[in-house]
Amino acid sequence: MNDDRLPAKADQPAQTPTDHLPLRPLWLCRICGQPWPCGPAKLALLASHHDSPTSLVLCRSGLLHQAIDDLHGLHPNSTGDLSDLYDGFLGWPGRHRSRSPSTAEPPA
C-alpha cells in the first residue's frame, strides 16, 4: 500500500499538480501535507481557470465555506485563524493575476 505522504518511488509515475487534492476535513494536501490549497494546487487552479478569474474566485469561495464548516466541526469551540484561512483560499489569486500559469512560481 502506497502512503500518499511519501515521495513516489522510482518505478512510480511522477506526481502532477492535480494530485495535490485536499484531505478533508483537515484541509491538508494529500501529497505534501501543507495547508490546502498548497503551491502545486494553486498552480493547477490558476491554469484551469486562466480564462476566467471570476470563476476561480467563486470556486475558491465555495471551498472556503466548506473548509470553515469542516474545521468548525473538528473544533467547535475554536474559530482558529480565519485570516490565514481566507488568505489560503481567496487572498492569493489577486496577487498572482498578472502572472502566466506556466511561468508563475508556486504561491506561498
C-alpha distances in whole Angstrom, upper triangle without the diagonal:
4,6,9,12,11,13,12,12,15,14,13,15,17,17,20,22,21,17,19,19,20,18,20,22,22,23,20,19,15,15,17,18,22,24,24,25,24,26,24,24,28,28,27,29,32,31,31,34,36,39,39,38,40,37,34,36,36,33,32,35,33,30,31,33,29,28,31,31,27,28,31,30,28,31,34,36,35,36,34,35,36,37,34,32,35,35,31,31,35,37,35,36,39,39,37,39,42,39,37,34,33,35,34,32,29,31,31
4,6,9,8,10,9,9,13,12,10,12,14,13,16,18,18,14,15,16,17,16,19,21,20,20,18,16,12,11,14,15,19,21,21,22,21,23,20,21,24,25,23,26,29,28,28,31,33,36,36,36,37,34,32,34,34,30,29,32,31,27,29,31,28,26,30,30,26,27,30,29,27,30,33,35,34,34,32,33,33,35,31,30,32,32,28,29,32,34,32,33,36,36,34,36,38,35,34,30,30,31,30,29,26,28,27
4,5,6,9,9,11,15,15,12,14,14,13,16,17,17,13,14,15,15,13,16,18,17,17,15,13,10,9,11,12,16,18,18,20,18,20,19,19,23,24,22,24,27,27,27,30,32,35,35,34,36,33,30,32,32,29,28,30,29,25,27,29,26,24,27,27,23,24,27,26,24,26,30,32,30,31,29,29,30,31,28,26,29,29,25,26,30,31,29,31,34,34,32,34,37,34,33,29,29,30,29,27,24,25,25
4,5,8,8,11,15,15,12,13,12,10,13,14,14,10,10,11,12,11,14,17,15,15,12,10,6,5,8,9,13,15,15,16,15,17,15,15,19,20,19,21,24,24,23,26,28,31,31,30,32,29,27,28,29,25,24,27,26,22,24,26,23,21,24,25,21,22,25,25,22,25,28,31,29,29,27,27,28,29,25,24,26,26,22,23,26,28,26,27,30,30,28,31,33,30,29,25,26,27,26,23,20,22,21
4,7,9,12,15,17,14,15,14,12,14,14,15,12,11,12,12,11,15,17,14,14,11,9,7,5,6,7,10,13,14,16,14,16,15,15,19,20,19,21,24,24,25,27,29,32,32,31,32,30,27,28,29,26,24,27,26,23,23,26,23,21,24,25,21,21,25,24,22,24,27,29,27,27,25,25,26,27,23,22,25,24,21,22,26,27,25,26,30,29,28,30,32,30,29,26,26,27,25,22,19,21,20
4,6,9,12,14,12,13,12,11,14,15,17,13,13,15,16,15,19,20,18,18,15,12,10,8,8,10,13,17,17,18,16,17,16,17,21,21,21,23,26,26,26,29,30,34,34,33,35,33,30,31,32,29,27,30,30,26,27,29,27,25,28,29,25,25,28,28,25,28,31,33,31,31,28,28,29,30,26,25,28,27,24,25,29,29,27,29,32,31,29,32,34,31,30,26,26,27,26,23,20,22,21
4,6,9,11,10,11,9,9,12,14,15,12,13,15,17,17,21,23,21,20,16,13,12,8,9,12,14,18,18,19,16,16,15,17,20,20,19,22,24,24,25,28,29,32,33,32,34,32,29,31,32,29,27,31,30,27,28,31,28,26,29,31,27,27,31,31,28,30,34,36,33,33,30,30,31,31,27,27,29,28,24,25,29,29,27,28,31,30,28,31,32,29,28,24,24,24,23,21,19,21,21
4,7,8,6,7,7,7,11,14,15,12,13,16,18,18,22,24,23,22,18,15,13,10,11,14,17,20,20,20,18,18,16,17,21,20,19,23,25,24,24,28,29,32,33,32,35,32,30,32,33,30,28,32,31,28,29,32,30,28,31,32,29,29,33,32,30,33,36,38,36,36,33,33,33,33,30,29,31,30,26,27,30,31,28,29,33,31,29,32,33,29,28,25,23,25,24,22,20,23,23
4,5,5,8,9,11,14,17,18,15,17,20,22,22,25,28,26,25,22,19,16,14,15,18,20,24,24,24,22,22,19,21,24,24,23,26,28,27,28,31,32,35,36,36,38,36,33,35,37,33,32,36,35,32,33,36,33,31,35,36,32,32,36,36,33,36,39,41,39,39,36,36,37,37,33,33,35,33,30,31,34,35,32,33,36,35,33,35,36,33,31,28,26,27,27,25,23,26,26
4,6,8,9,12,15,18,20,17,19,22,25,25,28,31,29,28,25,22,20,16,18,21,23,26,26,26,24,23,21,23,26,24,24,27,29,27,28,32,32,36,37,37,39,37,34,37,38,35,34,38,37,34,36,38,36,34,38,39,36,36,39,39,37,39,43,45,42,42,39,39,40,39,36,35,37,35,32,33,36,36,33,34,37,36,33,36,36,33,31,28,26,27,27,26,24,27,28
4,7,9,12,15,19,20,17,20,22,25,25,28,31,30,29,26,23,20,17,19,22,25,28,27,27,25,25,22,24,27,26,24,28,30,28,28,32,33,36,37,37,40,37,35,38,39,35,35,38,37,34,36,39,36,35,38,39,36,36,40,39,37,40,43,45,44,43,41,40,41,41,37,36,38,37,33,34,37,38,35,35,39,38,35,37,38,34,32,29,27,29,29,28,26,29,30
4,6,9,12,16,16,14,16,18,21,21,25,28,27,25,23,19,17,14,16,19,22,25,24,24,22,22,19,20,24,23,21,24,26,25,25,29,30,33,34,34,36,34,31,34,35,31,31,34,34,30,33,35,32,31,35,35,32,33,37,36,34,37,40,42,40,40,38,37,38,38,34,33,35,34,30,31,34,35,32,32,35,35,32,34,35,32,30,26,25,26,27,25,24,27,27
4,6,9,13,13,11,14,17,20,21,24,27,26,25,22,18,16,14,16,19,21,24,22,22,20,20,17,18,21,20,18,21,23,21,22,25,26,29,31,31,33,31,28,31,32,29,29,32,32,29,31,33,31,30,34,34,32,32,36,36,34,37,40,42,40,39,37,36,36,36,33,32,33,32,28,29,31,32,29,29,33,32,29,31,32,28,26,23,21,23,24,23,21,24,26
4,7,10,11,10,12,15,19,20,23,26,25,23,20,16,15,12,13,17,19,21,20,19,17,17,13,15,18,17,15,19,21,19,20,23,24,27,29,28,31,29,26,29,30,27,26,30,30,27,29,32,29,28,32,33,30,31,34,34,33,35,38,40,38,37,35,34,34,34,30,29,31,29,25,26,29,29,26,26,30,29,26,28,29,25,23,20,18,20,20,19,18,21,22
4,7,8,6,8,12,15,16,20,23,21,19,17,13,11,9,11,14,15,18,16,16,14,14,10,12,15,14,12,16,18,16,17,21,22,25,26,26,28,26,23,26,27,23,23,26,26,23,25,28,26,24,28,29,27,27,31,31,29,32,35,37,35,34,31,30,30,30,27,25,27,26,22,22,25,26,23,23,27,26,23,25,26,23,21,18,17,19,19,17,15,18,19
4,5,5,8,11,14,16,20,22,21,19,17,13,12,10,12,15,16,17,15,14,13,12,8,9,12,11,9,12,14,13,13,17,18,21,22,22,25,22,20,22,24,21,20,24,24,21,23,26,24,23,27,28,26,27,30,31,29,32,34,37,34,33,31,30,29,29,25,24,25,24,20,20,23,24,21,20,24,23,20,22,23,20,18,14,14,16,16,15,13,16,18
4,5,6,9,12,15,18,20,19,16,14,11,11,10,11,14,13,15,12,11,9,9,5,6,8,7,6,9,11,10,11,14,15,19,19,19,21,19,16,19,21,17,17,20,21,18,20,23,21,20,24,25,23,24,28,28,27,29,32,34,31,30,27,26,26,25,22,21,21,20,17,17,19,20,17,17,20,20,17,19,20,17,16,12,12,14,13,13,10,13,15
4,5,7,11,13,16,19,18,15,14,11,11,10,12,14,15,15,12,11,11,11,8,6,10,9,6,9,11,10,10,13,15,18,18,18,20,18,15,18,19,16,15,19,19,16,19,21,19,19,23,24,22,23,26,27,26,29,31,33,31,29,27,27,26,25,23,21,22,21,17,16,19,20,18,17,21,21,19,20,22,19,18,14,14,17,16,16,13,15,17
4,6,9,11,14,17,17,14,13,9,8,7,10,12,13,14,12,11,11,12,9,8,12,12,9,12,15,14,14,17,19,22,22,22,24,21,18,21,21,18,17,21,20,17,19,22,20,19,22,23,21,22,26,26,25,27,30,32,30,29,27,26,26,26,23,21,23,22,18,18,21,22,20,20,24,24,21,23,25,22,21,17,17,20,18,18,15,17,18
4,7,9,12,15,14,11,9,6,6,6,7,9,10,11,8,8,7,9,7,5,9,10,9,11,14,14,14,16,18,22,21,20,22,20,17,19,20,16,15,19,18,15,17,19,17,16,20,21,19,19,23,23,22,24,27,29,27,26,23,23,22,22,19,17,19,18,14,15,18,19,17,17,21,21,19,21,23,21,20,16,17,19,17,16,13,14,15
4,7,9,12,12,9,8,6,6,8,10,10,11,10,8,8,9,11,10,7,10,12,10,11,14,15,14,16,19,22,21,20,21,19,16,18,18,14,13,16,15,12,14,17,14,13,17,18,15,16,20,20,19,22,24,27,25,24,22,22,21,22,19,16,18,18,14,13,17,19,17,18,21,22,20,22,25,23,22,18,20,22,20,19,15,16,16
4,6,8,8,5,5,5,6,9,10,9,9,8,6,7,9,12,12,9,12,14,13,13,16,18,17,18,21,24,22,21,22,19,17,17,18,14,13,15,14,10,12,14,11,10,14,14,12,13,16,16,16,18,20,23,21,20,18,19,18,19,16,14,16,16,13,12,16,18,17,18,21,22,21,23,26,24,24,21,22,24,21,20,17,16,16
4,6,6,5,5,6,5,9,11,9,10,10,8,10,12,15,15,13,15,18,17,17,20,21,20,22,25,27,26,25,25,23,20,21,21,17,16,18,16,13,14,15,12,11,14,14,11,12,15,15,13,16,19,22,20,20,18,19,19,21,18,15,18,19,15,15,19,21,20,21,25,25,25,26,29,28,28,24,26,27,25,23,20,19,19
3,5,5,7,9,9,13,14,12,13,11,10,12,14,18,18,15,17,20,19,18,21,23,22,23,26,28,26,25,25,22,20,20,20,17,15,16,14,11,12,13,10,8,11,11,7,9,12,11,11,14,16,19,18,17,17,18,17,20,17,14,17,18,15,15,18,21,21,22,25,26,26,27,31,29,29,26,28,30,27,26,22,21,21
4,6,8,11,12,15,16,13,14,12,11,13,16,19,20,17,19,22,21,20,23,25,24,25,28,30,28,26,26,24,21,21,20,18,16,17,15,12,12,12,9,7,10,9,5,6,10,8,8,11,13,16,15,15,14,16,16,19,17,14,16,18,16,15,19,21,22,23,26,27,27,29,32,31,31,28,30,32,29,27,24,22,22
4,6,9,10,13,13,10,11,9,9,12,13,17,18,16,18,21,20,20,23,25,24,25,27,30,28,26,26,24,22,21,21,19,16,17,16,13,13,14,11,8,10,11,7,7,10,10,8,11,14,16,14,14,13,14,15,17,14,12,15,17,14,14,18,20,20,22,25,25,25,28,31,30,30,27,29,30,27,25,21,20,19
4,7,9,12,12,9,9,6,5,8,10,14,15,12,14,17,17,16,19,21,20,21,24,26,25,23,23,21,18,18,18,15,13,14,14,10,10,12,10,7,10,11,8,8,12,12,11,13,16,18,16,15,13,14,14,15,13,10,13,14,11,11,15,17,17,18,21,22,22,24,27,26,26,23,25,26,23,22,18,17,16
4,6,9,8,5,5,4,5,8,8,12,13,11,13,16,16,16,19,21,20,22,24,27,26,24,24,23,20,20,20,18,15,17,17,13,13,15,13,10,13,15,12,11,15,15,14,15,18,20,18,17,15,15,16,17,14,12,15,15,11,12,16,18,17,19,22,22,22,24,27,25,26,22,24,25,22,20,16,16,14
4,5,6,5,5,6,5,7,7,10,10,8,11,14,13,14,17,18,18,20,22,25,24,23,24,22,19,20,21,17,15,18,18,14,15,17,15,13,16,18,15,15,18,19,17,19,22,24,22,21,19,18,18,19,16,14,17,16,12,13,17,18,17,18,22,21,20,23,25,23,23,20,21,22,20,18,14,14,14
4,6,6,8,10,9,10,10,13,12,11,14,16,15,16,19,20,19,22,24,27,26,25,26,24,21,22,23,19,18,21,20,16,17,20,17,15,18,19,16,16,20,20,18,21,24,26,24,23,21,22,22,23,19,18,20,20,16,17,20,22,20,21,25,25,24,26,28,26,26,22,23,24,22,20,17,18,17
4,6,8,11,10,11,10,11,10,10,14,15,14,16,19,19,19,22,24,27,27,26,27,25,22,24,25,21,20,23,22,19,20,22,20,18,21,23,20,20,23,23,21,24,27,29,27,26,23,23,24,24,21,19,22,21,17,18,21,22,20,22,25,25,23,25,28,25,24,21,21,22,20,18,15,16,16
4,6,9,9,11,8,10,9,10,13,14,15,17,19,20,20,23,24,28,27,26,28,26,22,24,25,22,20,23,23,19,20,23,21,18,21,23,20,19,23,23,21,23,26,28,25,25,22,21,22,22,18,18,20,19,15,17,20,21,19,21,24,23,22,24,26,24,24,20,21,21,19,17,13,14,13
4,7,8,10,8,11,12,12,14,16,17,18,20,22,22,24,26,29,28,26,28,26,23,23,25,22,19,22,22,18,18,21,19,16,18,20,17,16,20,20,18,19,23,24,22,21,19,18,19,20,16,16,19,18,14,16,20,20,19,21,24,23,23,25,28,26,26,23,24,24,21,19,15,15,14
4,6,8,6,9,10,10,12,14,15,16,18,20,21,22,24,27,26,24,25,24,20,21,22,20,17,19,20,16,16,19,18,14,17,19,17,15,19,20,18,19,22,23,21,20,17,16,17,17,13,13,15,14,11,13,17,17,15,18,21,20,19,22,25,23,23,20,22,22,19,16,13,12,10
4,6,6,9,11,10,11,14,15,15,17,20,20,21,23,26,24,22,23,22,18,18,20,17,14,16,17,13,12,15,14,11,13,16,14,12,16,17,15,16,19,21,18,16,14,13,13,13,10,9,12,11,8,10,14,14,13,16,19,18,18,21,24,22,23,20,22,23,19,17,14,12,10
3,5,8,10,8,9,12,12,12,14,17,17,17,20,23,21,19,20,18,15,15,17,14,11,14,14,10,10,13,12,10,13,15,13,13,16,17,16,18,20,22,19,18,15,15,14,14,11,9,12,11,7,8,12,13,12,14,17,17,17,19,22,21,21,18,20,21,18,16,13,12,11
4,7,8,5,6,9,10,9,11,14,14,15,17,20,19,16,18,16,13,13,15,12,9,12,13,10,10,14,13,11,14,16,15,15,18,20,19,20,22,24,21,19,17,16,15,15,12,10,11,10,7,7,10,12,10,11,15,15,14,16,19,18,18,15,18,19,16,14,11,10,10
4,6,5,6,9,10,10,12,14,15,16,18,21,21,18,20,19,15,16,18,16,13,16,17,14,14,17,17,14,17,19,18,17,21,22,21,22,25,26,23,21,19,17,17,16,13,12,14,12,8,10,13,13,11,13,16,15,14,17,19,17,18,15,17,17,14,12,8,8,8
4,5,5,6,9,10,11,12,14,15,16,20,20,17,20,19,15,16,19,17,14,18,19,16,16,20,20,17,20,23,21,21,24,26,24,26,28,30,26,24,22,20,19,18,15,15,15,13,10,12,14,13,10,12,15,13,12,15,17,14,15,12,13,13,10,8,4,5,6
4,5,5,6,9,10,11,12,14,15,19,19,18,20,19,15,17,19,17,15,19,20,17,18,21,20,19,22,24,22,22,26,27,26,27,30,32,29,27,24,23,22,21,18,17,18,16,13,14,16,16,13,13,17,16,14,16,18,15,14,11,12,13,11,9,6,8,10
4,5,5,6,9,10,10,12,14,17,17,16,18,16,13,14,16,13,12,15,16,13,15,18,17,15,19,21,19,20,23,24,23,25,27,29,27,25,23,21,20,20,17,15,16,14,11,11,13,15,12,12,16,16,14,16,18,16,15,12,13,15,13,12,9,9,11
4,5,5,6,9,10,11,12,15,15,13,15,14,10,12,14,12,10,14,15,13,14,17,17,16,19,21,20,20,23,25,25,26,28,30,27,24,22,20,19,18,15,14,14,12,9,9,11,11,9,8,12,12,10,12,14,13,13,10,12,13,10,10,7,7,9
4,5,5,6,9,10,10,14,14,13,16,15,12,14,17,15,13,17,18,16,17,21,21,20,22,25,24,24,27,29,28,30,32,33,30,28,26,24,23,21,19,18,18,15,13,13,14,14,11,10,13,13,10,11,13,11,10,6,8,10,8,8,6,8,11
4,5,5,6,9,10,13,14,13,16,14,11,14,16,13,13,17,17,15,17,20,20,19,22,24,23,24,27,28,28,30,32,34,31,29,27,25,24,23,20,19,19,17,15,14,15,16,13,12,15,16,13,14,16,13,12,8,10,12,11,12,10,11,14
4,5,5,6,8,11,11,10,12,10,7,10,12,10,9,13,14,12,14,17,17,17,20,22,21,22,25,26,26,28,30,32,29,27,25,23,21,21,19,17,16,15,13,11,12,14,11,9,13,14,12,12,15,13,12,9,12,14,12,13,11,11,14
4,6,5,6,9,9,8,11,11,8,10,13,11,11,15,16,15,16,20,20,20,22,24,24,25,27,29,29,31,32,34,31,28,27,25,23,21,20,18,17,15,14,12,12,13,10,8,11,12,9,9,11,10,9,6,9,11,9,11,10,10,14
4,6,5,9,10,10,13,12,10,13,15,14,14,18,19,18,19,22,22,22,25,27,27,27,30,32,32,33,35,37,34,32,30,28,26,25,23,22,21,19,17,16,16,17,14,11,14,15,12,11,13,11,8,5,8,11,10,12,12,13,16
4,6,8,9,10,12,10,9,12,13,11,13,16,16,16,18,21,20,21,24,25,25,26,29,30,30,32,34,36,34,31,30,28,26,25,24,22,21,20,18,16,16,18,15,13,15,17,14,13,15,14,12,9,11,14,14,16,15,15,19
4,5,5,6,8,7,6,9,11,10,11,14,15,15,17,19,20,20,23,25,25,26,29,30,31,32,33,36,33,30,29,27,25,24,23,21,19,18,17,14,14,16,14,10,13,15,12,11,13,13,11,10,13,15,14,16,16,15,19
4,6,6,10,9,8,11,14,13,14,17,18,18,20,23,23,23,26,28,28,29,32,33,34,35,36,38,36,33,31,29,27,25,24,23,21,19,18,16,15,16,14,11,12,14,11,9,11,10,8,7,10,13,12,15,15,15,19
4,7,9,9,9,12,14,14,15,18,19,20,21,24,25,25,28,29,30,31,33,35,36,37,38,40,38,35,34,31,29,27,27,25,23,22,21,19,17,19,17,13,14,16,14,11,12,13,11,11,14,16,16,19,19,19,22
4,5,5,7,9,10,11,13,15,16,17,19,21,22,23,25,26,27,29,31,32,33,35,35,37,35,32,31,29,26,25,24,23,20,20,19,16,15,16,15,12,13,15,14,11,13,14,13,13,16,18,17,20,19,19,22
4,5,5,6,9,10,11,12,15,15,16,19,20,21,22,25,26,26,28,30,31,32,33,35,32,29,28,26,23,21,21,20,17,16,16,14,11,13,12,8,9,12,11,8,11,12,12,12,16,17,15,18,17,16,19
4,5,5,6,9,10,11,13,14,15,17,19,20,21,23,24,26,27,29,30,31,32,33,31,28,27,25,22,21,21,19,17,17,17,14,11,13,13,10,10,14,14,11,14,16,16,16,19,21,19,21,20,18,21
4,5,5,6,8,10,11,12,14,16,17,18,20,21,23,24,26,27,29,30,30,33,31,27,27,25,22,22,22,19,17,17,17,13,12,15,14,11,13,16,15,13,16,17,17,16,19,21,19,21,20,19,21
4,6,5,6,9,10,11,12,14,16,16,18,20,21,22,24,26,27,28,29,31,28,25,25,23,20,19,18,16,14,14,13,10,9,12,11,8,10,13,12,11,14,15,15,13,17,18,16,18,16,15,17
4,5,5,6,9,10,10,12,14,15,16,18,20,20,22,24,25,26,27,29,26,23,22,20,17,16,16,14,12,12,12,9,7,9,10,7,9,12,12,11,15,16,17,16,19,21,18,19,18,15,17
4,5,5,6,9,10,11,13,14,16,17,19,20,21,23,25,26,26,28,26,23,23,21,18,18,18,16,13,14,14,10,9,12,13,11,13,16,16,15,18,20,20,19,22,24,21,23,21,19,21
4,5,5,6,9,10,11,12,14,16,17,18,20,21,23,24,25,27,25,22,22,21,18,18,18,15,13,14,13,9,10,13,13,11,14,17,16,16,19,19,19,17,21,23,20,21,19,17,19
4,5,5,6,9,10,10,12,14,15,16,18,20,21,22,23,25,22,19,19,18,15,15,14,11,10,11,9,6,6,10,10,9,12,14,14,14,18,18,19,17,20,22,19,19,17,15,16
4,5,5,6,9,10,11,13,14,15,16,18,20,21,21,23,21,18,18,17,13,14,14,11,9,11,11,7,7,10,12,11,13,16,17,17,20,21,22,20,24,25,22,23,20,18,19
4,5,5,6,9,10,11,12,14,15,17,19,20,20,23,21,18,19,18,15,16,16,13,12,14,13,9,10,14,15,15,17,19,20,19,23,24,24,22,25,27,24,25,22,20,21
4,5,5,6,9,10,10,12,14,15,16,18,19,21,19,17,17,16,14,15,14,11,11,13,11,8,10,13,14,14,17,19,19,19,23,23,23,21,24,25,23,23,20,18,18
4,5,5,6,9,10,10,12,14,15,16,17,19,17,14,14,13,10,11,11,8,7,10,9,6,8,11,13,13,16,18,18,19,23,23,24,22,25,26,23,23,20,17,17
4,5,5,6,9,10,10,12,14,15,15,17,16,13,14,14,11,13,14,10,10,13,12,10,11,14,16,17,19,21,22,22,26,27,27,25,29,30,27,26,23,21,21
4,5,5,6,9,10,11,12,14,14,17,16,14,15,16,13,16,15,11,12,15,13,11,13,17,18,18,21,23,23,24,28,28,28,26,29,30,27,27,23,21,21
4,5,5,6,8,10,11,12,13,16,14,12,12,12,11,13,12,8,10,13,11,9,12,15,16,17,20,21,22,23,27,27,27,25,28,29,26,25,21,19,19
4,6,5,6,8,10,10,10,13,11,9,10,11,8,12,12,8,10,13,12,11,13,15,18,19,21,22,24,25,28,29,30,27,30,31,28,27,24,21,20
4,6,5,6,9,10,9,13,12,11,12,14,12,15,15,12,13,17,15,14,16,19,21,22,24,26,27,28,32,32,32,30,33,34,31,30,27,24,24
4,5,5,6,9,10,13,12,12,12,14,13,16,16,12,14,17,15,14,17,20,21,23,25,26,27,28,32,32,32,29,32,33,30,29,26,24,23
4,5,5,6,8,11,9,9,9,11,11,14,13,10,13,16,14,14,17,19,20,22,25,26,27,28,32,31,32,30,32,33,30,28,25,23,21
4,5,5,5,8,7,7,9,12,11,15,15,12,14,17,17,16,19,21,23,24,26,28,29,30,34,34,35,33,35,36,33,32,28,26,24
4,6,6,9,10,11,12,15,15,18,18,15,18,21,19,19,21,24,25,27,29,30,31,33,36,36,37,34,37,38,35,33,30,28,26
4,6,9,9,11,11,14,15,18,17,15,18,20,19,19,22,24,25,27,30,30,31,33,37,36,37,34,36,37,34,32,29,27,25
4,6,6,8,9,12,13,17,16,15,17,20,19,19,22,23,25,28,30,30,32,34,37,37,38,35,38,38,35,33,30,27,25
4,6,8,10,13,14,18,18,16,18,21,21,21,23,24,27,29,31,32,33,35,38,38,40,37,40,40,37,36,32,30,28
4,7,9,13,14,17,18,17,19,22,22,22,24,25,28,30,32,32,34,36,39,39,41,39,42,42,38,37,33,31,28
4,5,9,10,14,14,13,16,18,18,19,21,22,24,27,28,29,31,33,36,36,38,36,39,39,35,33,30,27,25
4,7,7,11,12,11,13,15,16,16,18,19,21,24,25,26,28,30,33,33,35,33,36,36,32,31,28,25,23
4,6,9,9,9,11,13,13,15,17,17,19,22,24,24,26,28,31,31,33,31,34,33,30,28,25,22,20
4,5,6,7,9,10,11,13,14,14,16,19,20,20,23,25,28,28,30,29,31,31,27,25,22,19,17
4,5,5,6,8,10,11,11,12,15,17,18,19,21,23,26,26,29,27,30,30,26,25,22,19,17
4,5,5,6,8,10,10,9,12,15,16,16,18,20,23,24,26,25,28,28,24,23,20,17,15
4,5,5,6,9,10,9,11,14,15,15,17,20,22,22,25,23,26,25,22,20,17,14,12
4,5,5,6,8,9,11,14,15,16,17,19,23,23,24,23,26,25,22,21,18,14,13
4,5,5,6,6,9,11,13,14,16,17,20,21,23,21,25,25,21,20,18,14,14
4,6,5,4,6,9,10,10,13,15,18,18,20,19,22,22,18,17,15,11,10
4,6,6,7,9,12,12,13,15,18,18,20,18,21,20,17,16,13,10,9
4,6,7,8,11,12,13,14,18,18,19,17,20,21,17,17,14,11,12
4,6,6,8,10,11,12,16,16,18,17,20,21,17,17,15,12,13
4,6,6,7,10,11,14,15,17,17,20,20,16,16,14,11,11
4,6,5,6,9,12,12,14,13,16,16,12,12,11,7,8
4,5,5,6,10,10,12,11,15,15,12,13,12,9,11
4,5,5,8,10,13,13,17,16,13,14,14,11,13
4,6,8,9,12,13,16,14,11,12,12,9,11
4,6,6,8,9,12,11,8,9,10,8,11
4,6,8,9,12,12,10,12,13,11,14
4,7,9,12,11,9,12,14,13,16
4,6,8,7,6,9,11,11,14
4,5,5,6,10,12,13,16
4,6,5,8,9,11,15
4,6,9,10,13,16
4,6,9,12,15
4,6,8,11
4,6,9
4,6
4
